[in-house]
Amino acid sequence: MTAANGDNDDPRADFQTDPSRYRHWRLAIDGDVATLLLDVDEAGSLFQGVALKLNSYDLGVDIELADAVQRLRFEHPNVRVVLLRSGKDRVFCAGANIQTLARASHSHKVNFCKFTNETRNAIEDASQFSGQKYICVVSGRAAGGGYELALATDYIILTDDGSSALALPEIPLLAVLPGTGGLTRIIDKRKVRRDRADVFCTMEEGVKGKRAVDWRLADETVPRSRLEEAVSERVQAVAGPRPATAPIGISLGSLERKLDADSVTYSAVRLDIERGTRVATITIQGPDAVPGDMGALVSEGSHGWGVRCARELDDAILHLRFNEREAGVIAFKTEGNPQEMLDYDRLLAANAGHWLTREIRLYWKRVLKRIDLTSRSLVALVEPGSAFAGTLAELLFAADRAYMLSGEGDDGAEATLTLSQANFGWYPMSNDLTRLESRFLGEPEAVERARESIGRPVVAEEAEEMGLVTFSLDDTDYADEVRVFLEERASFSPDALTGMEANLRWGGPETIESKIFARLTAWQNWIFQRPNAIGPEGALKSYGSGRRPRFDMTRV
């Protein structure tokens, strides 16, 4: 499939992998303990001619990590502790590879940081909601993104050997910011004192041993001679006694998809790209047969609609993000029987305590967040035959606008949307509010009115009156209004639209997650375009050359 990246040096990204194809990670399972070993293949960069030295990483390394974190939740739900370690002596991880950052386009750099942020958030999500606690064992230097990876875990053990150290050296060395939440996590998560954080973030050499613990940068430091003993003790303390029975996971098989010049076709998702208008249409097919009970849902495994559709939608969004950057609008459509979607949600609600229903809901939460964070204009088109119900209605509430066709279609059916329990707490946004709560920040009573309509199909005029869609239009105006919207969007500056949409999507309270994606992403986006970082004499271009960067010292 042709990718419209706008930069020939950027590699094409494919997010489908499995442990048999990993080049950079080794995953081992021992009962309820998993070990993720980072052992980067220097010759395995997505960028030709770049060596991934010192366990540094590019997008390909993080694609494997994201896959491993996902598989641990679905394939190994019995795992309660995940050890994150290095497979190389004397180095944990040097962070993002500087040569790839220097060569990559601005868009690739920003999207790379966003994806790594989403992966680290998935680690924290697994710890909080799936009961899989992460322990990071740092032997050697953990610098930049390497330390940010450690920060995403629950507990950091630092080897006290005179050389192992923690560092965020991006500002003194590269003239950029730690790109995957380091600044936010040391303050908001680890509660490092501000003045100490200021010192730490401007030190090239980092912090070692007892000082790292005293400053709350690590939880424990132990000499190399008793490292394995200390790791075993911490694992036992976190895991606790083994339960009498453990859940058996489901295998995440290969994703079936057909890639053509202007489309990607999956089993339940179709992506169509109109390059002339720069519109990408994602059509989601709702469930057509709901399992009768949990036994049937488990038997379906990853072939069941909930897991399968979430995986396909996730892949489509990531494909657009990295490989089709000129598509400025994503239009969401749905097809199917709304009642089947409601029945599926009811099955998940009735079995909320089962590990698989929990993971299906958590996966949809992550996919929907990925949609929220996508820098494209989002529009939902509700037409006769649509299945915007329950879980799929979240796509409508994630959109910047929603257009709904009023009146009967050719078969006499009307377009409807229907709410379920799923719309009232299952899928919080990065600000920890539901999409309906975010939608009605100034009208909390509107959320309660919407709740009263659960299970009842809502037609166009009522949906607009309730505030659930932007416009209700009859067949005389609908096509023209949608066309004008798409043409208008195509005429505006993509940069201005991205800034506007990001400012409008997350009202309400801030969280660590929203700070990382809003505040950090905005600053890093800007800094990645500054000559001090990426100019001919900037820090990223000068790094490793023996030349000192030359900075424009004007404060902006």
N, C-alpha and C positions, 0 to 999 in steps of 0.2 A: 504493500500500500504506500502511496506517495505521501511523504510527510512534508508539511509546509512549515518548517521551523524558522526560516529566515536566516539561518546560519549553518553553513556547510560543515563547520567543525563540531557541531553538537551531535552526539550519538543518538541514534534511534533508541527509544526506551521500550522494553518489553517487560511487563511486570509478572509474567507467569514463570514460575520455577518450582522446584521441589528439592528435597535434601539430596537426591541422587545426582543433581546437577550443580550443587553448591561448589563454588571455587574458593570461597573466602571464610566460610563458617563450617564448623563440625558440631552436629547435634547428637548428643548421647543421652539415653534415658536409663536410669537405674532406679526402678521402683517409682517412688514419688518424688525423686530428685532428677532434674534435667541439667545438663551442662551445655552451655553454648560457648564454644571455643572460637575466638576470633584469630584466624591464621590466614591473613590476606595473601593471595597469590599476586606477587609483584607484577606478573605479566598479564594479569586479568582485568586491566582497566577497560572501561568502555571507550576511552579515548586512545586512539592508536599512538604508539610511541611513548606513552607515559608509564613509568614504573611506580607502582603503589608501595613505596618503601615505608618501613617502620610501622607497618599495620595501618597506614593511612587508607582512607576510603574514598570511593566515588559513589555515584548513584547505584551501580551494580552491587556493591557491598551491602548497601542499605536495603535494596530490593530483597536480598536473601534474608536479612535480619527480619524484615517485615513478614516474610513468608514463614519464618521459623516461629515468630511470636504467635502468628495466626494458627499454625498447625498445633502448637502446644495447647491451645485452648480447645480446638475441635478434636484432634486426634489423641491427645493425652490429657484429658480432663482430670485424671488421677494425680497429675504432677502438682505438688504444692510448693516446691522451691525450685527456682531456676538460678543456677550459678553462671555468672557471666565472667569469663576469664580470657586471657590471652594465650595463644599457642606459640608465642615467640618469647625467647629469653630477653630479659632486660628492657622490654617495651610493652606497654599495654596497648596504646593506640595514639598515634600522632595527630589524629583528627582528619578533617577533610584534606584531600591531597591538593597541595597548592598549585601544582602545574595544571591540574584539571580546572581549577577555579580561574587561573589566569587565561586559559584557552577558551573556556566556555562563554557562550553569549550571556548577556544580562538575564534574559528570560530563563535560561537553563540554571543559572546560579540561584535565582530566586525560587524557582520551582523545586530545585534540589533541596534547598533549606526547608521549604514547606513540607516536602515529603519526609525528610528526616525528623522534622518536628512531629508530624503525624505518627511516625513509627515510635518515637519515644513516648508520646502520649498513649499509644496503644499498650506499651509496657506498663505504664502507671494504671491504665484502665484494667488490665489483666490482674494487677495486684489488688486493686480496690474491689472489683466486682467478680472476678473469677477465682479468687483465692490462690493465685499463683504469685508468690512473693519472690522478688528478684534480689539477689545478693551479688554485688560486684567485688571481685578480688583484683586489686590493682598491684601488679608487680611490674616495676619499670615505670616509665613516664606515661602519664595520661594527660595529653595536652589538647586544648581546644575542644573539637568535637569528641575526642576520646574521653575527656572528663565530663562533657555534657551527656554522653551515653551513660557514664557512671551515675550522674546526677538523677537520671530517670529511674534508677533502682531504689529499693527500700533501704539498703544498708551497704555501706562502702567499707571494705577492709583494705587498708593500705599497708603494704610491706615496708617495714622499717629496716632498710638495708643501706642507707646512705645515698642511694641513687633513685629509688622510686619517688615520684613527685606528682603533684596535681598542679595543673596550670591552665589559665585562660589567657594565652599570649597574643590574641588577635590584634589588640590595640597597639602594643609596642612593635609588633613584628609585621603586621599586614595592613594596618590602617582600616580595618573593618571591625565588626562586632562579632562576638560569639554567636553563631547563626542558629543554634538549636536550643535556645532557652536557658543558656548558662547564667546570664545576668539575672533573669527572673527567678530561677530556681535557687540560686544561692541566697537570695534575699527572702523570697516568699515561702520557699519550701524548707530550706535548711536554716533559715533565720540567722544568716551571717550578719554580724554587725556592719553597718554601712561603711565606717571608716576602714575596717579591715578588708571589706570587699573592694574598696577603692584601691588599697595597696595591692591586693591579690591580682586584680584585673589589669594592673599595669606592670607586673613583674614577668619578665621573660622566663626566669628560672623556675618559677612556681614555688610551692610550699611542700615540705617533707615532714614525715614522722609526727612527733608529738604536737608540733605547732598546727598541723593540719587538723588534728582532733580538737585541740584547744579552740581553734577558729571555726569549728563546726563544718569544716570542708570534708571531713571523713568521720566515720563513727568509731573506728578502732584501728590501731596500728600495732603490728606484731612483728617480731624478728622473723627472718626467713626460716630459721631453725624450727620454729613451732607454727609456721603458717598453716600447714595442712591440718594440724590439730585444732587450731583456732577456727578454721573454715568448717570442720566437722562439727564442732561445738555450736557454731552459729546456725548451721543447717538444722541440727536437732532441735535447737531452741525455737526456730521459726516453724518447722514442720510439725513438731509435737508428736504425740503417739499416732500411729497409723490407724485409720478407721477399719472396722471389720470388713466392710465391703467398699470397693472403689468403682467409680463409673468407667464404662468402656467407651472409648471414643469412636468417632466415625472418620473414615479416610476421605481426605480432600483430593479427589481424583483430578485428572487434567481437565482444564476448561475447554469446552468445545466452542470454536469460533471460526468464522470464515471472513478473511480480510480481503476486500476488493478495493479498487481505486478510490471510491467515494463512500464506502460503507464498511461496517463491521457487523456481522450477523451472529448472534448467539441463540440459545434456545428460548430465552424469555425476554431478551433485550435486542433491540436493533438500533444501530447508530447510522444515520444518513447525513452526509455533509454536502451542502450546496456551496461550492467554492465562490460562485459569482456573488452570492448575497452574504457570504460568511456566516451562514446559519447551520448549526448542527442540531438535528432532531433526534432525540432519544425516545423511542417508543418501548414501553414496558408492558409485557403481557402478564396479566394477573394470574393467580392460580386457577386451574381448571378442574381440579379434584382435590378436596381437602382430606387428609388422612383421618380415619375414624377415631383414632386414639394415639397415645404416645408410642405404643409399640409399633404402630404403622409409621409414625413420623421418624422414629429411630431407624427402622428398617430402610426407609428411603435414603437415609444418609445424606451425602452431599448432592444426590440427585433430586432431593426434595426441593420444592419451589423456594422456600425461604432462604436456604443456604445458596442454592444455585443462582437465583435472581440477584441476591446481594453481591455475590462474587462477580457476576457479569456486569452489573451496573458499576461496581467499583473499578473494574478493568476499563470500561468505556470512559469513565471520567478521567482516569489517569492517562489513557491514550490521548484524549483531547488535550489534557494539560501539557503534556510533553511533546507530542508529535503533530498536533494540529493547532498551533498557536494563533493562526489567523482567523479561526472560527470565533467570532465575537459574541454570538448569542447561542445559548442552548435552549431549545424548545422541548419541553417535556409533554409527551402524550402517553396515555394509557389505554389499554384495550382489555376487554374481558367482562366477566360477570361480577359486579360489585358485591353481590351476596357471598360469592366464594371468598373474596378477600376478607369480608367481615367474619365468615366462618373460620378462616385461618387465624385471624386475630383472637377469636374466642377460644380456639384450641390452645394457643399460646397462653392466654390469660388463665384458663382453667388448669394449666399445668405449669404455673409460674415457678414452682420449686424444682422442676427438673433441670438438670444441667444443660441439656440441649436447647430447651426453649429459652433459657437464660442467655446462652451464647448466640442464638439466632437474633434475639432482640438487641443484644449488645453489638453484634455485627452491623445490623441495620442502623443503629445509632451512629457508629463510626462512618459508615458510608454516607449517611445524610449529612454528617458534619463535613465530610470531604466535599460534598456538593456546596454547602454553605461557604466553604473556604475557596471555592473555585473562582478565579478572577474572570468570569464571563457574565454577561447579562443573562438572567434566568427568567424564562417565561413559561407558564403552564397554560395549555390549551385544552379546555374541557368541552367535549363534543359528545353527541349521541354515540353510545357504544364505549364511552370511557369507563375506566374502573378506578376513578379517584375516590377510594374508600379506605378508611382506616389507615394502615401503614402507608399505602400508596398516596393517600391524601397529604402526607407530609411533604411530598414533592411539590405540591401546590403551595403549601405554606412556606416552603424554602425559596420559592420563586420571588423575583422582584415585582412581577406583575402576574395576574391571572386573568385570562379572557374566557368567558363562558357563553356558549351558544344557547340562546333562548328559543324555545319552540320545538316542534317535533322534527325528527329526521325523516329520511325517506321511508323508513320502516315504521314510522309512527311513534318511535321512542323518543323521549326527551333526555337531554344531558342532565345528569345528577351528580352530586357529591354526597358522601355519607361519612359521618364520623364514627369512631369506635373508641374504646378505652385507650388504644394506642396513641391517640392524639393528645392525651392528657397526662403525660409523665413518662412514657416509655423512651422517648427519644429527645432528651434535652440537648440544646445547642451548647456552644462553647461557653456561653454566659450562664449555664445551669438553669435557664428558663426553657419551657417548651416553646415551640414556634408560635403557638397561639398566644401564649403569654407575652412573647416578644412583639407579636403583631398588635396586641391590644394593651400596650403599656399604660396608655392613658384611659383605658376603658376596661378595667378588670371585670366589670359586670358582663361584658360581651363574651368573656370566656365561659362564664356560668351559663349564659344563654345558649352558647354553642354546645355545652355539655348536655343540656336538656334535649338536644336533638340527636343524641347518640342512637345509631341504628336506623334512623329515619332518612330516606332519600330527600335531599334538598335540591329543588330546581333552581334555575338561573336567577330569576328575579329575587327570590328569597335569599339565595346565597349572597347576592350583592347587598341586600338590605342588612344581612347579618354581618357583613364585612368579611366574608370568607373568600370572595373574589373581588378583583378590581373593577371589572366591567361585565355587565350582562348585556349581550347584544343579539338582536334578531338576525335571521339569515340574510337580510338586506344589507346590514352594516358589518357583520362579523368579519368576513374575509377582508374587506377593505381596511378596517381598523387594525387588524393584525398585520396586514401588509405595510401600512403606514408606520406602525410601531417598529417593525423590522428594518424598514428603509431608514427611518430616523436614527435608529441605534447604529446602523452601519455608517452613518454620516458623521457621528460624533467621534471625538478623540478617544481611543481605547484607554489611554492613560487617565484622562479625566473621569471616564466611566468607572474604571477600576477603583479610583479614589472615592468617588461618590457612593458606589455600591458598598464598599467596605465600611464606610462611615454609617450607612443606613441599616445594615443588616443586624448589628449587634447592639441594640439599646439595652438599658438596664445595667445590672451590676457587672463589675469586672471580676474575673477569676484568673488564676495563673495561666490557664489555657488561652483565655481571650487576650490577656496581655501579650503572650508570646505571638499570637497570630495577628493581632492588630498593631500593638505598639512596636514590637520587635520587627515584624515584617515590613512595616512602613519605613522604619529607620534604615533597616538593612537594604531595602529596595533603593532608597536614596543614596546610601553610602556606596553601594555597588556601582553607581554611575559617576562617582566623584573622581577627578583625576588623581587625587592623593592615593586612591586605592588602585584604580585600573588604568591610569594614564601611562604614557610611555616611560615616565620616570616614577610611577607610583609604586607602592609597596608590593602589590601582587606581581607586577611585572619584574621588579628588581630582586624579589626573594630568591636566594640561592645563587645569584649571579656574582656576588662579591661587591656589588655596587650598593651604596646607601640610597634609599629613595629621597626624592626632593619634594617637599610639601609646599603647597600654597598655604601660608600660615593665617590666612584670613578666616575669622570665625563667621559662619553663616547662620 
